Amino acid sequence: MAATFLVVIVLSVRALGRMDAGAGQGANSSLPPDWGPVVGFGVLALVVGLTAVVLLWVGHRVIGAVQLALCAVLVAHTLGFWP
């Protein structure tokens, strides 16, 4: 929960900083790729995956399997943001 909250805050602050980033640029100039969502969701997927491994190691198979499925969804979402 804390990792999700941190990712939301970081992505929101980055979006606020980029609101006026393209105002002074011409039509031919392009913005560099934004790695913020990739890193944010990647870290979140890593935290969820490590939590799943720990839960499976402790013996909570059902909860660990659900965490692994959530990790797979987050990895797919992260790859969707890949520039």
ZIURFEN-V534960 format. One record per residue. N is the residue number from 0. SS is DSSP state (H for helix, E for strand, L for the rest). BURIAL is b if it has 24 or more other C-alpha atoms within 12 Angstrom, else e. Layout:
n->[N;N]
ss->[SS;SS]
burial->[BURIAL;BURIAL]
This chain:
n->[0;1;2;3;4;5;6;7;8;9;10;11;12;13;14;15;16;17;18;19;20;21;22;23;24;25;26;27;28;29;30;31;32;33;34;35;36;37;38;39;40;41;42;43;44;45;46;47;48;49;50;51;52;53;54;55;56;57;58;59;60;61;62;63;64;65;66;67;68;69;70;71;72;73;74;75;76;77;78;79;80;81;82]
ss->[L;H;H;H;H;H;H;H;H;H;H;H;H;H;H;H;H;L;L;L;L;L;L;L;L;L;L;L;L;L;L;L;L;L;L;H;H;H;H;H;H;H;H;H;H;H;H;H;H;H;H;H;H;H;H;H;H;H;L;L;H;H;H;H;H;H;H;H;H;H;H;H;H;H;H;H;H;H;H;H;L;L;L]
burial->[e;e;e;e;e;e;b;e;e;e;e;e;e;e;e;e;e;e;e;e;e;e;e;e;e;e;e;e;e;e;e;e;e;e;e;b;b;b;e;b;b;b;e;b;b;b;b;b;b;e;b;b;b;e;e;e;e;e;e;e;e;e;e;e;e;e;b;b;e;b;b;e;e;b;b;e;e;b;e;e;e;e;e]
